[in-house]
Structures are given as C-alpha cells and as structure tokens.
C-alpha cells in the first residue's frame, strides 16, 4: 500500500479533536482497518512525524473528525490551527522562518509541501510582496477527497500569522474536487512594516536555533524510545525463532524415537530452555480409570518425582484445577498461587511449592491425551501471549507423540502376537513377490525343507521341471486374482522329495497383483501314516490276509 501522507497531517487532526472533544479521541483512532492492524497504540503511531500513512487512511480520519465535531469544515480549521499553533514540525518551521516573509515562503511552497505529503505538485503562477497565485495539481491515481483541499486552504491562509500578520485572504478560482483539472488559489496578505521586517531578520536565526534544539531533543527521545521498541521486538522475534526451532526439533525427536520415557525427557528439557520454565511435567489421561496420571517430569529432584510419579487425579474431581483444565480443554495461567483457593494439602503443592504455573491441555485428533504443566519459581509473569500460543502448539505435539507411541506399542504387541502364531503354526508359510522370490518364510517351512533361511530364494529352485509346471498353474491363478490349491513335490535341501499341498491366495494392491501368500501342508508324513495304516499287519509268509 502506497503511503503519500506524513503523519504531520494525522497529528494535526488528533490534536484538534483532542482539544475540542477529548473524550472522543478513542473513537477517532480505533479500528482504522488493515493498514493499522497489529499496531498496539494507533494514537502514538499517527502522532509520530517520522511515519507516513495512505491517503485512504487520511480520508477516514477527516470523515471521523467531521462526524465527532459536527463540522463539515473541520479539515479547513485543522489546517489553519496547525499553523496557528505551530504544529507543522520543526523542519517546516525552519523553512518558513528562514524565508523571512510570506512572499518568500510562498515561493518555496513546494519544498514545504514535500514534507507534508506526496499527493500533489504545486505551481507558483505569480508572486509579489503581498499576493500570489498558486496552483495545486493533484495526483489522479490515489484516493483523495475535498478535505485535502480544505486543509491546504487553511494552511495557506494562516501562513502570514507566522510573521505576526493577519491571515491572508484566499479566493479559490478553480477546484479539482468540483470538476476542474486542478485547484487554484489567489492569496493576498498585508505587507510587513519596516520595524517588523527588521525584527524578524534579527531574531529569526535565534528563534530557529532554539526551535531546532528543542525539536532535536524531542527527536532524540523518540529515537531512544524507538530503539527500545526495536530491541524488544528483536527479543520477541528471537524467542519466536527459538520456539519454532524447538517445535521443529521436537518433531524430529518424535520421528526418531518412539520410546516414551526417552522422548518425554528429550522434548521437555528443550521446553525448559525456551519457555522460561523451571519445571515441566506430563499428566496422561487414562480412559479406563477416567483419571489423569503423572507419568514424567523434568527439573524436579529425582526423589521428589519418585514420590509423585503415578499420582492420579480423577477427571470428575470438581475442585481440582488440573482436572477442570482437562474437562474444559482450555489453557490456564495462575500468576499467583497465594491469591487463589487451592487445597493446601494437595501433594503437588506440598512437594513442589509453585508460586505460579501454567496448565495446557494436550489434544490429538480432538481427543484429550493429557495435561502439560510448567512453572517458574521466580518470575510470576513468565508466560506472555506469544508463549501461550507456543505452549499450546508444543502440548499438541507432545499429544501426537504420546498417541503415536501408544499406537506403536499396540501395533508392536499385535505384530509380536501374530508373528508368534505364524512362527509356531504347524504349517509352512511363504510370501512371494511378483517374481516368485520368497520375501518371508516361517520356521516350520524351513524345517520342512531343511533350510535355516529361505528369504530371497526363488521358489523355482525348490522344484524339478514337473514341479515348475504346477507352480506356474498356481501363480497364474493368483495373478488372475483367484485362490489356488495344488499338490506339488518340493525338493528338500538334500534333494529328498517333500510332497506338500499348497493353498495360495493373491496379494492385490489397488487392483494389481503384488505377490501371494501360501500355506504349505506336509503330505509326506500323512501319506506315510496312511500307507502304514492300509498295509497288512501280521501277514503270513505267503502274503495272505489272516483269517478273521
């Protein structure tokens, strides 16, 4: 957004309204739109002569001033009084004083104008000892209103007052805001008498130097204040950078380890460094017990934490501030423990003796995972708005870490359970890729075929030529998305034949064949048992069946 107006103009509006309607000054400067968003003190910003604002914002200020004062000519009077009260800023006053009289001041009006705004160009059409004709050529590509013209008329009429003369007479012969190409003013004022002229020549340099010193001292104070503000902003920025770095490091830690104790210790210690906390801890929500349980803390003496670890707070305990924070899922900052009602016999208060603390809910996917708490034993104002946002983000990251660790433990448990089943089942199992390479085989299959490890073996190396034909029939069925069952003779490691029944199912990914899983039942032992059962027992030497 282009800014064409020095805050000399907005300061003039503020001072004029403040003198006449001091109770309505807040109305003048509040909610001025996106341009002033994030500025904590609009009045201070608009009163700083080093700042510039847009013409759109200046139009708003003129409109509000007219409404507050009930005066459509407010802009003209603001301009007039800005000169009358010498509110133009010391650079402008030096220029005007140095010119010695209104005629010389008008001749250099463009130089004066450049310190006010960049909304127009000024042409001096004619000038004499006590009159002048000037033309204001306004920029056509920026927002403007007639109030700009009125304020300029007030300034030009008041210029002679600087040298102790009555205001000039001003006649507007053309007006840009009434359809003309420009504004044109005819100005006439009284001439300085000889005595006043000599007076100004003698005392003007001294007056200029005094004004300069006074204003320079004021500017030094403004610069000092701005330096302090910038220094504070830099500190806040550094804190924000540290916090963002911590969030990134925590994310990396969460991805690098799923060991809960190690993870909690790592990220909570980093939290202490950037959040101005002395101690921090985690209460985990146990849904089965409907309670919050203290599971980890840093900054706490080991023996103290040993006594407190596992401390439970029922979620429905109404008079407990930690339980209430969990129920409401809203952060709580207690700046002075002594000034609020807390149970003095609470084990946490008795052992930790906090002076101030913060409680932040840990939320993952809309669910309460637990509560993060922290305290600073010396500074009761240790949490700012920036910190609260950071702590909320950090707590939610911890919640995701806990959720992931919990899911991992469940997955690991399920995997271990099913792996035990697969490894101990009395059937051979293999998983093949699309090329017939074994990606997985269980122990029983290795035992059946006499191999320690069958992974990366091609199944075609386990059969003869006849067996390959059978395998191809099975795999072709699987590739078509169908299950298959065939008897086949596999080769034991020592080349002994092993007769098995293959029951194979396809593994499909997005409709595409990705391999297969098969269970292999050893028929050799069964066939042997069957043969033994069917063979004659106690046969006679002649081979005849005994007579029953």
VEXDREN-2710 file (C-alpha; in Angstrom, 1 decimal):
% VEXDREN-2710
k/r/px/py/pz
1/UNK/0.0/0.0/0.0
2/UNK/1.4/3.4/-1.1
3/UNK/1.7/6.0/1.7
4/UNK/1.6/9.6/0.5
5/UNK/0.8/11.5/3.7
6/UNK/3.2/12.4/6.5
7/UNK/1.8/11.8/10.0
8/UNK/2.2/15.6/10.4
9/UNK/-1.3/15.7/8.9
10/UNK/-2.8/13.0/11.2
11/UNK/-1.1/14.6/14.2
12/UNK/-2.9/17.9/13.3
13/UNK/-6.2/16.0/13.2
14/UNK/-5.6/14.3/16.5
15/UNK/-4.6/17.4/18.3
16/UNK/-7.5/19.4/17.0
17/UNK/-10.0/16.8/18.1
18/UNK/-8.3/16.3/21.4
19/UNK/-8.6/20.0/22.2
20/UNK/-12.3/20.1/21.4
21/UNK/-13.6/16.6/22.2
22/UNK/-11.0/14.9/24.4
23/UNK/-13.5/12.2/25.4
24/UNK/-13.9/11.1/21.8
25/UNK/-10.3/10.7/20.8
26/UNK/-10.5/6.9/21.0
27/UNK/-13.4/7.0/18.6
28/UNK/-11.1/8.8/16.1
29/UNK/-8.3/6.3/16.1
30/UNK/-9.9/2.9/16.8
31/UNK/-10.5/0.2/14.1
32/UNK/-8.8/2.0/11.2
33/UNK/-8.6/-1.1/9.1
34/UNK/-5.8/-3.4/7.8
35/UNK/-3.2/-0.6/7.5
36/UNK/-3.2/-0.2/11.3
37/UNK/-3.6/-3.9/12.1
38/UNK/-1.0/-5.1/14.6
39/UNK/-0.2/-1.5/15.8
40/UNK/-0.9/-1.6/19.6
41/UNK/-1.0/2.2/20.0
42/UNK/-2.6/3.8/17.0
43/UNK/-2.5/7.3/18.5
44/UNK/1.2/7.1/19.1
45/UNK/1.9/5.8/15.6
46/UNK/-0.3/8.6/14.0
47/UNK/1.4/11.2/16.1
48/UNK/4.9/10.3/15.1
49/UNK/6.1/12.8/12.5
50/UNK/8.5/10.1/11.1
51/UNK/5.7/7.9/10.0
52/UNK/3.7/8.0/6.8
53/UNK/0.2/6.7/6.0
54/UNK/-2.0/6.2/2.9
55/UNK/-4.5/8.7/1.6
56/UNK/-7.3/6.3/2.2
57/UNK/-6.5/6.3/5.9
58/UNK/-6.3/10.1/5.9
59/UNK/-9.7/10.3/4.3
60/UNK/-11.0/8.2/7.2
61/UNK/-9.5/10.5/9.8
62/UNK/-11.1/13.6/8.1
63/UNK/-14.5/11.9/8.0
64/UNK/-14.4/10.8/11.6
65/UNK/-13.2/14.3/12.7
66/UNK/-16.2/15.9/10.9
67/UNK/-18.6/13.5/12.5
68/UNK/-17.2/13.8/16.0
69/UNK/-17.1/17.6/15.8
70/UNK/-20.3/18.0/13.8
71/UNK/-18.4/20.4/11.4
72/UNK/-18.1/19.9/7.6
73/UNK/-15.3/22.5/7.5
74/UNK/-13.3/20.7/10.2
75/UNK/-10.4/19.9/7.7
76/UNK/-10.0/23.7/6.9
77/UNK/-9.9/24.6/10.6
78/UNK/-7.4/21.8/11.3
79/UNK/-5.1/23.2/8.6
80/UNK/-5.4/26.7/9.9
81/UNK/-4.8/25.8/13.5
82/UNK/-1.8/23.6/12.7
83/UNK/-0.1/26.8/11.5
84/UNK/-1.5/29.0/14.2
85/UNK/-0.4/26.6/16.9
86/UNK/2.9/25.9/15.1
87/UNK/2.2/22.2/14.7
88/UNK/4.0/21.8/11.4
89/UNK/7.1/20.2/12.8
90/UNK/10.5/21.8/13.2
91/UNK/11.7/21.2/9.6
92/UNK/8.7/23.1/8.2
93/UNK/9.1/25.9/10.8
94/UNK/12.8/26.3/10.0
95/UNK/12.0/26.6/6.3
96/UNK/9.2/29.2/6.8
97/UNK/11.1/31.3/9.4
98/UNK/14.2/31.3/7.2
99/UNK/12.3/32.7/4.2
100/UNK/11.7/35.9/6.3
101/UNK/8.2/36.8/5.0
102/UNK/5.1/35.3/3.4
103/UNK/6.1/36.2/-0.2
104/UNK/9.4/34.2/0.1
105/UNK/7.6/31.4/2.0
106/UNK/5.0/31.1/-0.8
107/UNK/7.8/30.9/-3.4
108/UNK/9.2/27.8/-1.7
109/UNK/5.8/26.3/-1.0
110/UNK/6.7/23.1/-3.0
111/UNK/9.6/22.4/-0.7
112/UNK/7.3/22.9/2.3
113/UNK/4.7/20.7/0.7
114/UNK/7.1/17.8/0.2
115/UNK/7.5/17.5/3.9
116/UNK/3.7/17.1/4.3
117/UNK/2.6/14.8/1.5
118/UNK/3.1/13.4/-1.9
119/UNK/-0.4/13.9/-3.1
120/UNK/0.1/16.9/-5.4
121/UNK/2.5/19.1/-7.3
122/UNK/2.4/22.9/-6.7
123/UNK/3.0/25.6/-9.3
124/UNK/3.5/29.3/-8.4
125/UNK/1.9/31.2/-11.2
126/UNK/2.7/34.7/-9.9
127/UNK/4.0/36.3/-6.7
128/UNK/4.6/39.8/-5.4
129/UNK/5.3/41.4/-2.0
130/UNK/1.7/40.8/-0.7
131/UNK/0.0/38.4/-3.1
132/UNK/0.4/35.2/-5.0
133/UNK/-1.4/32.8/-7.3
134/UNK/-0.7/29.1/-6.8
135/UNK/-2.0/26.0/-8.5
136/UNK/-2.3/22.6/-6.8
137/UNK/-2.1/19.8/-9.3
138/UNK/-3.4/16.7/-7.5
139/UNK/-2.4/13.1/-8.3
140/UNK/-5.1/11.3/-10.1
141/UNK/-4.1/7.7/-9.3
142/UNK/-4.6/7.9/-5.5
143/UNK/-7.7/8.3/-3.3
144/UNK/-8.5/11.9/-2.4
145/UNK/-11.4/13.9/-1.0
146/UNK/-12.2/17.7/-0.8
147/UNK/-11.0/17.7/2.8
148/UNK/-7.4/17.6/1.4
149/UNK/-8.2/20.9/-0.4
150/UNK/-9.8/22.4/2.6
151/UNK/-6.8/21.6/4.9
152/UNK/-4.5/23.2/2.3
153/UNK/-6.6/26.4/2.2
154/UNK/-6.5/26.6/6.0
155/UNK/-2.7/26.3/5.9
156/UNK/-2.2/28.9/3.2
157/UNK/-4.5/31.4/4.9
158/UNK/-2.7/31.0/8.2
159/UNK/0.9/31.4/6.8
160/UNK/1.2/35.2/7.3
161/UNK/0.3/34.7/11.0
162/UNK/3.8/33.2/11.5
163/UNK/5.3/36.7/10.9
164/UNK/2.7/38.4/13.1
165/UNK/0.4/39.4/10.3
166/UNK/-3.4/38.8/10.0
167/UNK/-4.4/35.7/8.0
168/UNK/-4.3/36.1/4.2
169/UNK/-7.4/36.5/2.1
170/UNK/-7.9/33.4/-0.2
171/UNK/-10.1/33.1/-3.3
172/UNK/-10.5/29.7/-4.9
173/UNK/-10.8/30.3/-8.6
174/UNK/-10.8/26.6/-9.6
175/UNK/-11.3/23.4/-7.7
176/UNK/-10.2/19.9/-8.7
177/UNK/-12.9/18.4/-6.5
178/UNK/-15.6/20.3/-8.3
179/UNK/-14.5/19.0/-11.7
180/UNK/-11.6/21.3/-12.7
181/UNK/-8.2/20.0/-13.6
182/UNK/-6.6/21.5/-10.5
183/UNK/-7.2/23.8/-7.6
184/UNK/-6.1/27.4/-8.0
185/UNK/-5.9/29.9/-5.1
186/UNK/-5.5/33.7/-5.2
187/UNK/-3.8/34.8/-2.0
188/UNK/-3.4/38.3/-0.6
189/UNK/-1.9/39.5/2.7
190/UNK/-0.7/42.6/4.4
191/UNK/2.9/43.7/3.9
192/UNK/5.4/43.6/6.8
193/UNK/6.2/47.1/8.1
194/UNK/9.9/48.0/8.2
195/UNK/10.2/47.6/12.0
196/UNK/8.7/44.1/12.0
197/UNK/10.8/43.2/9.0
198/UNK/14.0/44.2/10.9
199/UNK/12.8/42.4/14.0
200/UNK/12.3/39.1/12.1
201/UNK/15.7/39.4/10.4
202/UNK/17.4/39.9/13.7
203/UNK/15.5/37.3/15.8
204/UNK/14.6/34.7/13.3
205/UNK/18.0/32.9/13.3
206/UNK/17.9/32.7/17.1
207/UNK/14.4/31.5/17.2
208/UNK/15.2/28.9/14.5
209/UNK/18.1/27.6/16.6
210/UNK/16.0/27.4/19.7
211/UNK/13.2/25.6/17.9
212/UNK/15.7/23.3/16.3
213/UNK/17.4/22.4/19.6
214/UNK/14.0/21.8/21.3
215/UNK/12.8/19.6/18.4
216/UNK/16.1/17.7/18.1
217/UNK/15.9/16.8/21.8
218/UNK/12.4/15.6/21.3
219/UNK/13.5/13.6/18.3
220/UNK/16.4/12.1/20.3
221/UNK/13.8/10.9/22.9
222/UNK/11.6/9.4/20.1
223/UNK/14.7/7.7/18.6
224/UNK/15.6/6.3/22.1
225/UNK/12.1/5.0/22.5
226/UNK/12.1/3.5/19.0
227/UNK/15.4/1.8/19.8
228/UNK/13.9/0.3/22.9
229/UNK/10.9/-0.9/21.0
230/UNK/13.0/-2.4/18.2
231/UNK/15.2/-4.1/20.8
232/UNK/12.1/-5.5/22.5
233/UNK/10.8/-6.7/19.1
234/UNK/14.1/-8.3/18.3
235/UNK/14.0/-10.1/21.6
236/UNK/10.4/-11.3/20.9
237/UNK/11.5/-12.3/17.4
238/UNK/14.4/-14.3/18.8
239/UNK/12.1/-16.0/21.3
240/UNK/9.7/-16.9/18.5
241/UNK/12.6/-18.3/16.4
242/UNK/13.8/-20.3/19.4
243/UNK/10.2/-21.6/19.9
244/UNK/9.8/-22.6/16.2
245/UNK/13.2/-24.3/16.3
246/UNK/12.1/-26.2/19.4
247/UNK/8.9/-27.3/17.6
248/UNK/11.0/-28.5/14.7
249/UNK/13.5/-30.3/16.9
250/UNK/10.6/-31.9/18.8
251/UNK/9.0/-33.1/15.6
252/UNK/12.4/-34.6/14.6
253/UNK/12.7/-36.3/18.0
254/UNK/9.1/-37.6/17.7
255/UNK/10.0/-39.2/14.4
256/UNK/13.4/-40.6/15.6
257/UNK/12.2/-42.4/18.7
258/UNK/9.1/-44.0/19.9
259/UNK/10.4/-44.8/23.4
260/UNK/8.1/-42.9/25.6
261/UNK/10.4/-42.1/28.5
262/UNK/13.3/-41.1/26.3
263/UNK/11.0/-38.9/24.1
264/UNK/9.4/-37.1/27.1
265/UNK/12.7/-36.4/28.7
266/UNK/14.2/-35.0/25.4
267/UNK/11.4/-32.6/24.4
268/UNK/10.5/-31.4/28.0
269/UNK/14.2/-30.5/28.6
270/UNK/14.2/-28.5/25.4
271/UNK/10.9/-26.8/26.5
272/UNK/12.5/-25.5/29.7
273/UNK/15.2/-23.8/27.7
274/UNK/12.9/-21.7/25.5
275/UNK/9.7/-21.2/27.6
276/UNK/11.2/-19.6/30.7
277/UNK/10.1/-22.6/32.8
278/UNK/12.0/-24.1/35.7
279/UNK/10.0/-27.4/35.8
280/UNK/7.6/-29.2/33.5
281/UNK/5.6/-32.4/33.7
282/UNK/3.1/-34.5/31.9
283/UNK/-0.2/-36.0/33.2
284/UNK/-1.5/-38.7/30.9
285/UNK/-5.3/-39.3/30.6
286/UNK/-6.2/-42.9/31.4
287/UNK/-9.7/-43.6/29.8
288/UNK/-10.2/-46.8/31.7
289/UNK/-9.7/-45.1/35.1
290/UNK/-11.1/-41.8/33.9
291/UNK/-8.1/-40.2/35.6
292/UNK/-5.0/-38.1/34.9
293/UNK/-1.8/-39.8/35.9
294/UNK/1.6/-38.1/36.4
295/UNK/4.0/-40.0/34.1
296/UNK/7.0/-37.8/33.6
297/UNK/8.7/-34.6/34.8
298/UNK/11.9/-32.6/34.3
299/UNK/13.5/-30.1/36.6
300/UNK/12.2/-31.9/39.6
301/UNK/14.5/-33.6/42.1
302/UNK/14.6/-37.4/41.4
303/UNK/13.5/-38.4/44.9
304/UNK/10.6/-35.9/44.7
305/UNK/9.4/-37.2/41.4
306/UNK/9.8/-40.8/42.6
307/UNK/7.3/-40.0/45.3
308/UNK/4.9/-38.2/43.0
309/UNK/5.1/-40.4/39.9
310/UNK/1.8/-42.2/39.3
311/UNK/-0.2/-39.6/41.2
312/UNK/-3.8/-39.7/40.0
313/UNK/-6.4/-37.0/39.6
314/UNK/-10.0/-38.2/38.8
315/UNK/-11.2/-36.3/35.8
316/UNK/-14.6/-35.6/37.5
317/UNK/-12.9/-34.0/40.6
318/UNK/-14.7/-30.7/40.5
319/UNK/-12.4/-28.7/42.9
320/UNK/-9.2/-29.7/41.2
321/UNK/-7.8/-27.1/38.8
322/UNK/-5.9/-29.7/36.7
323/UNK/-9.0/-31.8/36.2
324/UNK/-11.0/-28.7/35.3
325/UNK/-8.4/-27.7/32.7
326/UNK/-8.7/-31.2/31.2
327/UNK/-12.5/-31.1/31.1
328/UNK/-12.7/-27.7/29.6
329/UNK/-9.7/-28.3/27.2
330/UNK/-8.6/-24.7/27.8
331/UNK/-5.2/-23.4/29.0
332/UNK/-5.0/-21.9/32.5
333/UNK/-2.4/-19.5/33.8
334/UNK/-2.1/-18.9/37.5
335/UNK/0.1/-15.9/38.2
336/UNK/0.0/-16.1/42.0
337/UNK/-0.8/-19.3/43.7
338/UNK/-1.3/-17.5/47.1
339/UNK/-4.2/-15.5/45.7
340/UNK/-6.4/-18.4/44.5
341/UNK/-8.1/-21.1/46.5
342/UNK/-6.2/-24.4/46.2
343/UNK/-6.2/-27.3/48.5
344/UNK/-3.0/-26.7/50.6
345/UNK/-2.8/-30.5/51.4
346/UNK/-2.5/-31.4/47.7
347/UNK/0.7/-33.5/47.2
348/UNK/1.8/-31.4/44.3
349/UNK/1.6/-28.1/46.2
350/UNK/3.2/-29.6/49.3
351/UNK/6.2/-31.1/47.5
352/UNK/6.7/-28.6/44.6
353/UNK/5.5/-25.3/46.3
354/UNK/4.9/-23.5/43.0
355/UNK/4.5/-19.7/43.0
356/UNK/2.9/-19.5/39.6
357/UNK/2.1/-22.2/37.0
358/UNK/0.6/-22.8/33.6
359/UNK/-1.6/-25.8/32.6
360/UNK/-2.0/-26.7/28.9
361/UNK/-4.3/-29.4/27.6
362/UNK/-2.7/-31.9/25.2
363/UNK/-5.1/-32.6/22.3
364/UNK/-4.7/-35.0/19.4
365/UNK/-7.4/-35.5/16.8
366/UNK/-9.9/-33.7/19.1
367/UNK/-9.2/-36.1/21.9
368/UNK/-7.8/-35.3/25.3
369/UNK/-4.4/-37.1/25.7
370/UNK/-3.3/-35.4/28.9
371/UNK/-2.2/-32.1/30.6
372/UNK/1.2/-30.4/30.3
373/UNK/2.1/-28.2/33.3
374/UNK/5.1/-25.9/34.0
375/UNK/6.2/-23.3/36.4
376/UNK/8.8/-20.7/37.0
377/UNK/9.7/-20.3/40.7
378/UNK/10.9/-16.7/40.5
379/UNK/9.1/-14.8/37.7
380/UNK/5.3/-14.7/38.1
381/UNK/4.9/-13.1/34.6
382/UNK/6.8/-15.8/32.9
383/UNK/4.1/-16.5/30.3
384/UNK/3.2/-14.0/27.5
385/UNK/0.6/-14.3/24.8
386/UNK/3.3/-15.5/22.4
387/UNK/4.4/-18.1/24.9
388/UNK/0.8/-19.3/25.4
389/UNK/0.4/-19.9/21.7
390/UNK/3.7/-21.7/21.6
391/UNK/2.9/-23.9/24.7
392/UNK/-0.4/-24.9/23.1
393/UNK/1.4/-25.9/19.9
394/UNK/4.1/-27.7/21.9
395/UNK/1.5/-29.5/24.1
396/UNK/-0.4/-30.7/21.0
397/UNK/2.9/-32.0/19.5
398/UNK/3.5/-34.0/22.7
399/UNK/-0.1/-35.3/22.5
400/UNK/0.7/-36.5/19.0
401/UNK/3.9/-38.1/20.2
402/UNK/2.1/-39.9/23.0
403/UNK/-0.6/-41.0/20.6
404/UNK/2.0/-42.3/18.1
405/UNK/3.9/-44.1/20.9
406/UNK/0.8/-45.7/22.2
407/UNK/-0.3/-46.8/18.7
408/UNK/3.2/-48.1/18.1
409/UNK/3.1/-50.1/21.3
410/UNK/-0.2/-51.6/20.4
411/UNK/1.0/-52.3/16.8
412/UNK/4.2/-53.8/18.2
413/UNK/2.2/-56.0/20.6
414/UNK/-0.1/-57.1/17.8
415/UNK/2.8/-57.8/15.5
416/UNK/4.6/-59.8/18.1
417/UNK/1.4/-61.8/18.8
418/UNK/0.7/-62.7/15.2
419/UNK/4.4/-63.3/14.5
420/UNK/4.4/-65.9/17.3
421/UNK/1.3/-67.5/15.8
422/UNK/2.8/-67.6/12.3
423/UNK/6.2/-68.9/13.5
424/UNK/4.7/-71.6/15.7
425/UNK/1.8/-72.8/13.4
426/UNK/2.2/-76.4/12.2
427/UNK/2.1/-75.4/8.6
428/UNK/4.7/-73.9/6.3
429/UNK/4.1/-70.3/5.2
430/UNK/5.7/-68.2/2.5
431/UNK/5.1/-64.8/1.0
432/UNK/6.3/-64.3/-2.6
433/UNK/6.8/-61.2/-4.7
434/UNK/5.6/-60.9/-8.3
435/UNK/8.8/-62.6/-9.5
436/UNK/8.4/-65.6/-7.3
437/UNK/11.1/-64.6/-4.8
438/UNK/10.4/-65.5/-1.2
439/UNK/10.0/-62.3/1.0
440/UNK/9.0/-64.2/4.1
441/UNK/9.0/-67.8/5.3
442/UNK/8.2/-69.1/8.8
443/UNK/10.4/-71.5/10.8
444/UNK/8.2/-74.5/10.0
445/UNK/8.7/-74.1/6.3
446/UNK/12.5/-74.1/6.8
447/UNK/12.2/-77.2/9.0
448/UNK/10.1/-78.9/6.3
449/UNK/12.8/-78.2/3.6
450/UNK/15.9/-78.3/5.7
451/UNK/16.8/-74.6/5.3
452/UNK/17.9/-72.1/8.0
453/UNK/16.6/-69.2/5.9
454/UNK/14.6/-69.2/2.7
455/UNK/14.2/-65.4/2.3
456/UNK/15.5/-64.3/-1.2
457/UNK/15.3/-67.8/-2.6
458/UNK/13.4/-68.3/-5.8
459/UNK/10.7/-70.9/-5.4
460/UNK/11.6/-72.3/-8.8
461/UNK/14.9/-73.5/-7.2
462/UNK/12.8/-75.7/-4.9
463/UNK/11.2/-77.8/-7.6
464/UNK/12.0/-80.0/-10.6
465/UNK/10.7/-79.4/-14.1
466/UNK/7.4/-81.1/-13.3
467/UNK/7.0/-79.0/-10.2
468/UNK/7.6/-75.8/-12.1
469/UNK/4.6/-76.5/-14.2
470/UNK/2.5/-77.0/-11.1
471/UNK/3.8/-73.7/-9.6
472/UNK/3.0/-71.8/-12.7
473/UNK/-0.6/-73.0/-12.6
474/UNK/-0.9/-71.8/-9.0
475/UNK/0.7/-68.4/-9.8
476/UNK/-1.3/-67.9/-12.9
477/UNK/-4.5/-68.4/-10.9
478/UNK/-3.2/-65.9/-8.2
479/UNK/-2.3/-63.4/-10.9
480/UNK/-5.9/-63.5/-12.0
481/UNK/-7.0/-62.6/-8.5
482/UNK/-8.1/-66.2/-7.7
483/UNK/-7.0/-68.6/-4.9
484/UNK/-5.4/-71.9/-5.9
485/UNK/-4.7/-75.3/-4.3
486/UNK/-2.4/-77.9/-5.7
487/UNK/-0.3/-80.9/-4.6
488/UNK/3.4/-80.5/-5.5
489/UNK/6.7/-82.2/-4.8
490/UNK/9.3/-79.8/-3.4
491/UNK/13.0/-80.6/-3.0
492/UNK/14.5/-80.9/0.4
493/UNK/17.9/-79.3/0.8
494/UNK/19.5/-82.7/0.4
495/UNK/17.3/-83.2/-2.7
496/UNK/14.9/-85.6/-1.0
497/UNK/11.4/-85.0/-2.2
498/UNK/8.8/-83.4/0.1
499/UNK/5.2/-83.8/-1.0
500/UNK/3.1/-80.8/0.0
501/UNK/-0.3/-79.3/-0.5
502/UNK/-0.1/-75.6/-1.5
503/UNK/-3.0/-73.3/-0.6
504/UNK/-2.2/-69.9/-2.2
505/UNK/-4.0/-66.6/-2.1
506/UNK/-3.1/-63.5/-4.2
507/UNK/-2.0/-60.2/-2.6
508/UNK/-3.6/-57.4/-4.6
509/UNK/-2.7/-53.7/-4.3
510/UNK/-5.0/-51.2/-5.9
511/UNK/-6.3/-54.0/-8.1
512/UNK/-2.9/-55.0/-9.2
513/UNK/-1.2/-58.3/-8.4
514/UNK/1.6/-57.8/-5.9
515/UNK/2.6/-61.4/-5.0
516/UNK/0.9/-64.2/-3.0
517/UNK/0.7/-65.8/0.4
518/UNK/0.6/-69.6/0.7
519/UNK/0.3/-72.2/3.4
520/UNK/2.1/-75.5/2.7
521/UNK/0.9/-78.7/4.4
522/UNK/3.4/-81.5/4.5
523/UNK/1.7/-84.6/2.9
524/UNK/4.7/-86.9/3.2
525/UNK/4.1/-87.7/6.9
526/UNK/0.3/-88.1/6.3
527/UNK/0.8/-90.3/3.2
528/UNK/3.3/-92.4/5.2
529/UNK/0.8/-92.8/8.0
530/UNK/-1.9/-93.7/5.6
531/UNK/0.3/-96.2/3.8
532/UNK/1.2/-97.8/7.2
533/UNK/-2.5/-97.9/8.1
534/UNK/-3.5/-99.6/4.9
535/UNK/-0.6/-102.2/4.7
536/UNK/-1.3/-105.8/6.0
537/UNK/-0.3/-106.4/9.6
538/UNK/0.8/-109.7/11.0
539/UNK/0.8/-111.1/7.4
540/UNK/1.7/-114.6/6.8
541/UNK/4.9/-115.5/4.9
542/UNK/2.7/-116.2/1.9
543/UNK/1.4/-112.7/2.0
544/UNK/-2.2/-113.8/2.5
545/UNK/-4.5/-111.9/4.8
546/UNK/-5.1/-113.5/8.1
547/UNK/-8.4/-115.2/8.5
548/UNK/-10.6/-113.2/10.9
END
